[in-house]
Amino acid sequence: MSTQSKGATEDNGWLKKSSTVSLEEINSTVRIPNKDGFWRKLLAFAGPGSLVAVGYVDPGNWATSIAGGARFGYTLLIVILLSNVIAMLLQSLASKLGIVTGRDLAQATRDATGKKTAIFLWILAELAIIATDLAEVIGSAIALHLLFGIPLLLGIAITTLDVLLLLYLQKKSFRIIESIVIVLMVTIFVVFAFEVIISKPEIAALFGGFIPKAEIATNPQMLFIALGILGATVMPHNLYLHSSIVLTRQFKRTKEGKKEAIKFSLIDSTFSLSIAFLINSAILILGAAAFYGTNLNVSEIEAAYKLLSPTLGVGIASTLFAVALLASGQNATITGTISGQIVMEGFINLRISPWLRRLITRLLAVIPAFLVTWLAGSKGTGELLLWSQVVLSLALPFAVIPLVIFTSDKNKMGEFANKGPVKIVAWACTAIIVLLNIFLIVYIVMTGHDLG
């Protein structure tokens, strides 16, 4: 990050003072009871964690997790576990940054750097959101095709209508959006719990998948899928999102109020991400139990859908799979669009009318998805889903590094700055993310191979 220039105005350790509030139209709109007990307060604070968890079970996770289970059995379950632990830590730092400083991560980056750096990081953040939206748009279109026979191109066009629905709901109440997200998450969880039960996985092999194995690092194809899982789990846009939507709560901006908000936010996000972990594990377990060792090609979601019922011997399995996919795509659409607004306002302070801003964000994803589907068909969408997750993994360090720097800075965070052990673990996670990404880039450049 750039250092403070001579003569600049410092605001509690920041290069410049923040001139706006994050998501102004919904900032501090959710009431927090002052004297009610623990559970009532927890319910009031609960919600942002669910929106964040949505990004961890989007259609991109399906492509990577199913591919991982079908190709390598239960081996990559440890990657899902470690990715989720890293996600819990980083999301807790993101929410703490927002609560303590009143800035989301994009605003914090803008206020701590020069204009050119902020614009560069904004472009990277937008690319990450486009990659996320690609997965969500394609996933929803595939689900509509599988359930109702709607052509993929028409399905992609239909997804643009989500913008209008989001605008209407957010104008009513942000809590309505959170409630819809929770219902869809529960739907996905119930479907995959049922699917795993009927797939009858090998319990011993399943638990053995949570034990680290050296071949994950030594087998390039396995490492490629592992990086895809990492990119699909710890997502850059979720860090920007979480640091902003925690500010929808009307908590007291005092030391005690911030401590309470941090505590309840941690509970909220940890619980929600635990549910996301179970869903992601279930997707990989289903892929392994149903397809590992069968020599069936299930690298694409459509193939998994078609083969699931015949393989498991349960007719409704494929239909439920598609229903969960549609719920996943619709869920992730909501958070991806809000994240686009956050980074646009935060990095470059561009404030335009909400409907236009969200339409732009949506089209940035819909247009590439439409073109790829038109040119490459359904086969191209499967490959695009997998590669979109790798793009997310490559963009991740540019969000994580500033986050760890800011939350470890006592000038910016005061007594809420990361303590020694947290700082060590946070930087260790950051180093793992960076090193894995360097390895991926070097391998692809040196060999020119498509590891998929």
Stockholm file with secondary structure:
# STOCKHOLM 1.0

chainA/1-452         MSTQSKGATEDNGWLKKSSTVSLEEINSTVRIPNKDGFWRKLLAFAGPGSLVAVGYVDPGNWATSIAGGARFGYTLLIVILLSNVIAMLLQSLASKLGIVTGRDLAQATRDATGKKTAIFLWILAELAIIATDLAEVIGSAIALHLLFGIPLLLGIAITTLDVLLLLYLQKKSFRIIESIVIVLMVTIFVVFAFEVIISKPEIAALFGGFIPKAEIATNPQMLFIALGILGATVMPHNLYLHSSIVLTRQFKRTKEGKKEAIKFSLIDSTFSLSIAFLINSAILILGAAAFYGTNLNVSEIEAAYKLLSPTLGVGIASTLFAVALLASGQNATITGTISGQIVMEGFINLRISPWLRRLITRLLAVIPAFLVTWLAGSKGTGELLLWSQVVLSLALPFAVIPLVIFTSDKNKMGEFANKGPVKIVAWACTAIIVLLNIFLIVYIVMTGHDLG
#=GR chainA/1-452 SS CCCCCTTCCCBTTBSSCCCSCTTTTTTTCBCCCSSSCHHHHHHHHCSHHHHHHHGGGSHHHHHHHHHHHHHHTTTTHHHHHHHHHHHHHHHHHHHHHHHHHSCCHHHHHHHHSCHHHHHHHHHHHHHHHHHHHHHHHHHHHHHHHHHHCCCHHHHHHHGGGHHHHHHHHHHHCHHHHHHHHHHHHHHHHHHHHHHHHHHCCCHHHHHHTTSCCTHHHHCHHHHHHHHHHHHHHSCHHHHHHHHHHGGGBCCCSSHHHHHHHHHHHHHHHHHHHHHHHHHHHHHHHHHHHHHTTTTCCCSSHHHHHHHHHHHHTCTTHHHHHHHHHHHHHHHHHHHHHHHHHHHHHHHHCCCCCHHHHHHHHHHHHHHHHHHHHHHHHHHHHHHHHHHHHHHHHHHTHHHHHHHHHHHTCHHHHGGGSCCHHHHHHHHHHHHHHHHHHHHHHHHHHHHCCCCC
#=GC SS_cons         CCCCCTTCCCBTTBSSCCCSCTTTTTTTCBCCCSSSCHHHHHHHHCSHHHHHHHGGGSHHHHHHHHHHHHHHTTTTHHHHHHHHHHHHHHHHHHHHHHHHHSCCHHHHHHHHSCHHHHHHHHHHHHHHHHHHHHHHHHHHHHHHHHHHCCCHHHHHHHGGGHHHHHHHHHHHCHHHHHHHHHHHHHHHHHHHHHHHHHHCCCHHHHHHTTSCCTHHHHCHHHHHHHHHHHHHHSCHHHHHHHHHHGGGBCCCSSHHHHHHHHHHHHHHHHHHHHHHHHHHHHHHHHHHHHHTTTTCCCSSHHHHHHHHHHHHTCTTHHHHHHHHHHHHHHHHHHHHHHHHHHHHHHHHCCCCCHHHHHHHHHHHHHHHHHHHHHHHHHHHHHHHHHHHHHHHHHHTHHHHHHHHHHHTCHHHHGGGSCCHHHHHHHHHHHHHHHHHHHHHHHHHHHHCCCCC
//
